[in-house]
Amino acid sequence: MNKNHYLHEVAITAIIVKDGKYLITRRSPKKKRFPGMWTVPGGKMETSDYLQLPKDTKYYWYNVLERTLRRELKEEVGIEVNNIEYVTSLATVHADGSPSLVISCMADYISGDIKLQEDELDQHAWVSLEEAKNYQLIDGIHDELVMAERIRKGEKIQWKRF
């Protein structure tokens, strides 16, 4: 476990909505974490997501998570999104001792054909909430899909088991 309690991997994911369906992807069987399981696309924030850019204010870069999410979606699934909206956050300590913070968002699909990054993902599907139950989703993802569905209907909600 990292001795610095303030250091976490930071990742951001997107529940992508297109024509009322949600994009789910299957992680490559070669992945160290959750191999062969279904989830929503996203990835880790890197310092390169902002260090090469001019700061937006004297001290800070803004929209770094949104920029990270757009980069990851382009790399992993080949699509572009807009209307990024917060859904929930989650944290874990992985088996290797690395603590992770994941920010879960939802976004509207705007363009691009699905082209999976082969070393990361091996399948994808556009599914309804009901259809998503037929996939081996990482625990908690279906609940996030339910949240996204309810948020789209104007409900204010926190994560819970549905």
N, C-alpha and C positions, 0 to 999 in steps of 0.2 A: 504494500500500500504506500502511496506517495506520502511522504512526511509533511509536505506543505498542504494543509487542509483547504487552501484557497485554489489550488490548481485542479481543474477538471478538463476533460475533453468536452468541447461544446459542439453539439450537433444540432441540425435543424432538419425537420422532415415536412413533407407537404401531402396533405390529403387533396388530391387534384380532382376537380369536378369537371366533367364534360358530359353534356346531354343527360344530366341527372345520374350519371354513373361515376364510380370512383376508381382511380388507377391503383392497382396493387402490383407488386413485383416480387419475384422469388429470388432470394439471395443465392448466389452461387454455392454449390456444395463444397467448394474449396475455401469458403470464407471461414475465418477463425470463430467469429461470433454468429450464432444463429444460422448455421449452414442449411441451405435447402428450405428455409422457412419463408413464408410470405409476409410482406410488410408494405409500407408506403415508401416512396423514394425520398432520398435526402442524403446528407452526409456531414462530415466534420468541418468546422470552421478552421481555416488556416490563417496565419498572420499575413500571408500573401494576398488574402482577400481585401486587405486595406493598407498595408505598409507602403505599397508603391503608389498610392493615391494621395493627393493633397488632402489635408484635414479640412473638414467642413466648418470647424470653428477653431479658435486658437489652440484648443487642447484635444479635440475629439473628431473621430470619424463617425458619421451617422449611417444608418441603414446597412450596417455590416452583416447582420443576419440575413436580411433580404437579399443582399448581394451574394452571400454564400449560398443561399438556397437556389437562386437563379443559376449560379455556376454549376452546382451539383446536379440540378435537373437537366441542364444542357449536356453535361458530361455523361450522366448515368442513363438517361432515357431519351435525350435528344429533343426535348420540348421546351416551350416557353410558357410562362404563366403571368397572370397579373392578379390584382386584388388579394394580395397575401394578407391573411388575417390570423391572429393568434387563436389557438384552440386550448392547449394545455402544456404543462411541462412535466418532465419525469426525470428521475435520477436513479442511477444504479452504480454498484461497484462490480466490475466484471471479474471473472475468475482469475485473470492475470493481475488483479489488484488496481486496475485503472478506474478511477471514478469518472462517470460520464453524466453530463447534463444534456437532455434533449428537449428542444423547443419544438412542439408540434403545432403546425399551422395548417390552414387550408388555403387553396388558391384555385382560380379559374384557369382552365386550359385556354391558351390563345392560339398557339401554332406549333407545327412540327409533327413529323411522323415518328412514332416510337422506334428508337434505335438503341438497343440495350448495350451498355458497356459490359463486354463479355466476361471480364475478370470479376465483376461485381454482381451481375444479375444474369439469370438464364431464361426467365419467362415473365410475361406480364399479362394482365387481364383488366378489362373495364367491367366492374361489377356493381350490382345494386347491394344494398345492405343485406338482403336475404341471401343473395348469391355468395357474398363474402363468407358466410358461415360454412361454405363447402371447401374452403381453403385452410391449410394449416398456417394460420396467422400467428405471429409472435403474440404472446399473451398481452392483452391490453389494447391491441390495435383495433379490434372490432368495436370496443367501447369508444375509441376515438372517432371511428367512422359514425357511430350513432351520435356522438356529440356534434360532429360536423353537420350532420343532417338536421339536427335540432337548431343549431346556430343559424343555418341557412333559412330556417323558418322563423327566425327572430327571437328564439329563446336564449336567455342568458343561463349558462350552465357550467358546472365544474365536473371534472372527471369523477366517475363512479362506475361500478359494475352495472351493466344494463342487461 
